[in-house]
Each structure stands twice: as C-alpha cells, then as structure tokens.
Amino acid sequence: MRVKDVKKVVLAYSGGLDTSVILKWLQTTYQCEVVTFTADLGQGEELGPARDKALLLGIKPENIFIDDLRETFVKDFVFPMFRANALYEGMYLLGTSIARPLISQRQIEIAEQVGADAVAHGATGKGNDQVRFELSYYALKPDIKIIAPWREWELTSRTALIAFAEQHQIPIAKDKRGESPFSVDANLLHSSSEGKILEEPWDAPDEMVWQRTVSPMDAPDRVTEITIEFERGDAIGINGERMSPATLLTKLNALGKENGIGRLDLVENRFVGMKSRGCYETPGGTILHTAHRAMESITLDREACHLKDSLMPRYAEIIYNGFWFAPERRMLQALIDESQASVTGTVRLKLYKGNTIVTGRQSPHSLYSMKHVTFEDDQGAYDQFDAQGFIKLNALRLRLGAMAGRRGGAL
C-alpha cells in the first residue's frame, strides 16, 4: 500500500503503549488523519485515560470514539455462541475469538460514518487476531484498506517501542518500562494470558497469572447454590431475578471468581499454523456452559441433540479462525437457534472449589417422562417386549455378517 493512498484511518485503540505508538506511527508514516475507537467490552479498565492520551497525541475530540458495547457483546455475540455449547479443541470457551468480530464491526461502522478509507489494528503477524480482524473487515467492507503496523514497521522489541514513545513524547506508564512478564487480553467473558514466562509448556503458571479467579484450593470451604433461568437457550435470570445479558454474566463472573471456577491452562493450535500456550479464565462462562447443557438435556430431542453436538467442533473452529461473518457460520447459527425453541426452564447448581455441579433441572417443555423411565410399575406406559424386535432388527446386519464369516465386526 502506498503511503499517499491513505487519507483517514480508524484505529482500534486501547490507550496502552502499543496502540499509542501505533497512533503516532500512523501520523508520522502515513501522514493521515487518525480516528481512535476504544470499545468497552467489560475488560475492567478505566477508559477515560484512553481519551486523554488520544487528545494529548493530537486527535480531534470529534475523532475519538469510546463505546460501551457490553450489552451488545453478550446479547449478540456471546449468547449465540453459547447456544452452540462451543468449545475449541474441546476445552476453550473462545473468549478472545468472539470479541474480535464486534470490534471489527464497530470499526467499520465508524469508518463509514467519518469517511475513512482505512482501518488499523495492533495485532501481531504471528497470532490469530490479525486474521479475525481482517476477515471481518473484508466481509463488511470489501474495499477497505487495512494497516497492520506489526507487519510493516521495524519496531520489533519492547525497547524499540519505548524509544519511539520517548522520541515522540508519548507518556509511558511506570509498569510498562520493564519487560511485562506476559501479555493479557480481557473482556466480560474472559481473561487470557500468554507469552514470555508462559511460553514453556512444562512450567506451571505463577499464581499472579490468574487475575479473575481465586485458586480453587483457596476458595471458601462452603457450597454456593444458585439457579439459572433460561428462555429459548439464553440465560435470563439468576435465583429468580431477571437480568440483562451483561448484568447476568457479570454476576456469574463474581460467583465463579469467589469459588475458583473457570481456570484453563491450554496448548492450542493457532489458525496460522503454530501451537501456543495460553492461560484462560472464564468464570461466568464456565458456569453458564454447564447450566446450558443441563437445560438442553431435558428439552432437546435425542437426534437433534446429537446432530448439534456433532456440528459444535466445526462451529467453534469457524469462530476461532475468524469467520463470524461467513455464510457457513450464519447457516449453522440458524440451525442452532432453531434447536433452542424449547430450551426454557431452570437449572440448579452447586459451586464449590472450582467445580460447577448440576443438582436439578426443570422445564415446561421437558421431554423427560417419569412414567416411562421409572423402575416401579409403569402401568403399561412402556412395553418391554418391544425391545426384542428393536434389538433383533439392529442386530440383523451383524448376524448376516457373522453368517458370512465376518464375526465380531470383521471386514
């Protein structure tokens, strides 16, 4: 991309060292007008300093966007994903992955609003986030120009970043002058830590890595019992109190934190091809995932449930790889959402020292029939003799194979 081609760029801006350096680098390298966008996704940081630093770096007040997207994040991104029970590689609740399409969507909206011809992000050239951001940008605005400084500049070390910041009078927090022991990304769904002291997969993470949960060993030696109410697959209340999506997840996070729930130390396969080690904390999401599966257990038809479970790994991979706005995700979402029509009711759970234990579930749409399943006299509800024909029909191909000399399933 030729420098003269860019006149105005919308930068995904946190106010931290990296994106502040990027902001100044865009101004000096591309000689373009910069618009900053800071999203409040529940990361737990004050966003006022981001505005102040943008102003200090010469950004016009009308070009500073700070948006509270917490409710949108949970309602339109987290909840649809949780309807699918999505787990990447069977374990990861996709806390970082699901935030990127929302940031990208709002960035493109702002670009169109202010007449920008480019967007920029602070993701490195080694990770998944560059892919997630840019696939979303292109899906929403195919002619957008994208600037990824980490793939262009020569500032390849923390020392170089700090030197650039000092050269351009960019304020540097005291804790940023030393080498950060690991990188952190956070939002209302989770916190992730990776890199540096966490790169050796044999080394156990230090307790300081965990920021959103107490250690399960240090959690209270008492049970916390809660109920979660669901309507069409989405959680709508806790202990009988109806809440907005973001409020509900915030409450579950607090409950999970104090009971040591939601820690995960994972080596995963990045989309770009390498393996990476991350330490994730998803306290509220872990509780919600367990409760949602329990709600489905009595409301979903067996084959619908099994089909949905078979599609879940593909759905999770689509989100992890950055294809939220791709047609295949929308197709799967339509199927998943259709499956949730009767996923309504209440789940009771016990939270204890890192464990989320389901102790009860009820629904007005329950498919669980006590009359049929009872070990007592079922008054003719189920004719056990029917099982003989059922078994013999299912055994027919096995018997025919054995008669042909292929006993025990031999080919």
N, C-alpha and C positions, 0 to 999 in steps of 0.2 A: 504494500500500500504506500503510495506516495504521500509524504507529509502534507503537501498542499491540498490533498484531496479532502481533508477533514476540516470542517469549519466549527462544528459544535459537537461535543461528546457528553453522554450521560455516564457518569462513573458510579459503580456500586461502591459506596464509601462508608467505612466503619468509623473513621476518625483515628484509627490506630496508626502506628509507624508506617507499615507497608503501604496502606492506601493513601496516606498523606504524602509519602514520597511519590507514589504514582500520580497523584493530583498535580504536584509541581512538575514532575517529569512530562506529563501531557502538555502542560502550559509551555514548557521550555522546548520540548522536542517537536510537538505538532503545531505550536503557536495557535492553538484553537481555544475557543471558549469552553469552559468546563462547567457542567451541571452536576451537582452531587446528589445522590439518592441514598438515604440511610433507612433501612427497614427495621422496625421494632417487631421482632418475631418472638419476643419473650426471652431474649438472651440474658436478661438480668443486669444489663449495664445502663448507666445514665447516658442518654443520647444528646443531652444539651452540649457537652464538650465537643461533639462532632460538628454541631452547628458553629460553635465558637471558633474551632480550628479552621473550618471552611472559610469563614469570614476573614480570619487572620491571613489566610492564603490568597485572598483577593477574590473570592467567589461572591457574586452579587446576591443579596438576600433573596431575590426572586428566583435564583437558580439553585437554592438549597431546599431539597425535599426530604422531610423526615416524616415517615408514615407509620402509624400504629396498625399493623396488619395481623395482630394476634388472633382476632376472631376469624378473619378470613383464612388464615393459615390452618387453624384447627378444623373449621367447618368445611372448607372446600378442598383441602389437601390431605390433612392427617386423617380425618374421619373416613373419607372414601377409601384411603389405603388400608385402614384398619378393618373396614368391611370385608376385605380380602384376606385378613389374617396374614399379611405379607411379611415374610422373613427372608432376607437374602442369605443364601447358603445355610438355611435352616436355623439361623440364630440372630441376625442383625435386623433390628426394627426400623432401619432406614431413616434415622433422624436427620442426618445431613442431606441425604439424597432428596427428600421430599420438600426441603426448604428452597432448593435452587430454582425450580420452575416458577414459584411465586415471585421471588426476587426478580427473575428474568422478565416475567410478565409485566410487573410494575415498571421496570426499567424501560421496556419498550413503550408502554403507555406514556411515560414521561417524555421519551424521545419524540414521540408523535405530537405530544402537547406543546413542546417547546421548539419543535422544528429541528431537532438534532439529526445529524446524518451518521452518527456513530455511537457505539456503546463500548464501555471498557469494564474489565473485571480484574481482580487481583489474584486469580487462581494461577498456580504454577503449571509448568509444562509437563510435570510428572504425574499429576493426580487426576481424579475423576471429575472434579468440579469444573475444569475448563470445558470438558465435553458437555456436562449438564447445562452450563450457562449457554454455550454457543449453539447447541442443538435447539434449545428453547428459543433463543433469539431468532434463528433462521426460520423456525416453524411459524413464528408470529410475525416476522417482518423479513421476508427473504432477501431484500436488497440492502439490509442494514450492514454497515461497516463495523468490524469488530477489532478492537485493540486489546491485545493481551501482553502487557509490558514484560512479564516474566519470560516470554518467548522472544522478546526483542532487545531488551537493554542488556548492559554489561554489569549491572549491579547484582552480582551473584553471591554476595555474602552479607551477613549482618553488619560487619564493619563498613562495607561499602555503602549500605543503606544509611547508616548513622552519619558517615562522612558527607553524603549527599544532603541529608537533612540539615546538618550543621552549616554546610555551604549556603543553603537557601533559607536559613533562619526558621526551620520547621521545629516547633517545640518537641522535645523528646522526654517522655516520662522517665523518671529515675530507674524504674524497674525494666526499662527497655534497653538501657545502656549495656547491661550484662547480657550474656547469652541466655535466652529463655530455655528452660530445661525440656520443654515440649510445646507443641502447638495445640491450641484449644479452639474449637468451634462449638457454639451453643445456640440453642433456641428453646422454645417452650416444650418441645418434645424430648430433647436430649442434650447431652454434652458429650463431645468426643475429644479425646486427647491422643496425639500421635507424634512420632518423630523424636529425634535426638535420644534422650535417655530411654525411650520406649522402643527403639529400633531393633534391639537384640531380643528376639522372641523367647529366649530362655530366662532372661532377667525378669523377676517379678516386679510389677509396678509398685512404686513407693506409695504410701498412703496419701501423700499430697496430691497425687494424680486425681483422686476421687473427690470431686467438688460438690456433687449433688446428692450424695448418699452417705449416711454413716456406715461404718463397717458392720456387716451382719453380726459379727462377733460382739460388737459394742452396742447393738440395738437393744431396746428395752426387753427385759425378760417377762413380757406380758403380751397377750394376744390383742390385736385391734380388729374388731369385727365391723364390717361395713356391708351395705347393699348398694348395688349399682342398677339403675333403671335404664332400660333400652327401649327405643322406638324405631322400628324399621332399620335395625342394625346399628344405630347410633346411640351412644350413651347420652342420656338427657338429665340424669339426676343422681345424687348420692344421698343415701339414708333418707329418701323421701323428699329431698329438697331439689327442686328443678333448678338447673343452672345453664348458663350459656356455654358453648363448647370450650372456649378458652378458660373460663372460670372453673369448669369441671376438671379440665386437665391440670390446671394449677393446683386444685385441691388434691387430686390424685398424686401429683408430684410431691406435695408436702407429706402425705400419708406414706408414700413409698420411701421418701428420704429418711424419715424417722424410724422406719422398720428395716432399713438396709436392703431395699429391693431395687433390682434393675441394673446391677453391675455386669459387664461383659468384657472379657479380655479375648480379643479375636484376631486371628490372622486370616485375612480375606484376599480374594482375587480381584484386583482392580481391573476395570474395563481396558485400561491402556496396556495391560499385559503382565505387570509385576504383582507380587504379593506384598501386602503391607500389614503392619500390626497396629491395631487401634484399641483403646480402652474406652468403652461407651457406658454412659449412664442414662437409663431410660426408666426412671422410677414409676411415673404415672402410666406410661405406655405399656410397661410390663404388666401392671395390674389390669389395664384395660384389655390387653390382648387375651389374657387368661379368662377374664369375665365374658368377653365376646364369644370366645369358643364355647364356653359353658352355655351361653344363651342359645347358640346355634344347635347345641347337642340335643335339645328337646323340641326345636322348632323346624329344623331343616329335614326334608326328606333324605333318606339314605343315599340315593344315587345323585341327588342334587349336591349333597354334602361332599361326596367322594369326587364328583366332577370338579367342584370348586377347589377342593384340596389339590387335585392333580394340576390345575391351572395356576395355583398360587406361586410356585417357583418361577414360572415364566413371567408372571405379573411383577413379582419382586425384582427380577432381573431387568425388566423393562424400566422400572423406576430407578434402580441403582445405576443403570447405564445412561440415564438422562433422557429417555424417550417419553416423558409425561405427555407431551403434546403430539405424540404419534398416533396414527389411526388404530394400531393394534391395542394400545392402552385404552383408548376410548371404547373399542369393541369389547374388550374384557371387562371394563368398568360397567358397561350396560348389562352384561350377564351377571356380574357380581351384585349390582344394585337390584336387579330383578329378584335375585335369590333372597334378598333381605326383607321382602314384603311382610313376612310373618315373624321376623326376628324381633319380637317385642315381649317385654316381661322384666323380671327382676332376678338378679344373681346375688347370692350371699357369699362373702368371702372372709377368711381369716388371714390377717397379715402378721407374720412372725419371723423375725430374724432372717430376712432375705427370701422368705417363702410367701407365695401367694396361693392360698389353699381354698378351693371351691367347696362350700359346705351345703349349698342349696341353690335350686333354680326353679322358677315357675313362670308360666306364660299362659295368657288366654288362648294362644294358638298352639299349645303343646301337642305333640304327636305321641307323647309317652302315654301308653294305656296300661294303667294298673290292672285292669280287668284281664288283659291278655298276658301280661308278664308274671302275674302272681304265682307263687309256689303253692298257694292254697287252692281250693276248689274254684275253678274259673266259671262255673255254671254254664259250660258249653261254649264259652266265647272263642276257644281255640280247640280244634280237633287235632290231637296229637297224631292220629293215624295218617293225617295228610302229609306228614313229614316223610313217610316211607316212599311215597311216589316222588316227592320232591328230590329226595336223595338218589333214588334209582335213576331218574331222568338225568341228573347231573353226573351220575357215575357211568352213564351209557358209553360215552366216548372212551372212558378209561377201561371199561370192560372189553370193548371192541379192540382196543389196542393190546390189552393183555392176551386176548384170544389170538391175535396175530403175532404173538411172541414178543410184544413190547411191554413187558411187565414193569410196574413201578414208574411209569412215565418215560421209559427209554424211547429214544427216537429211532 
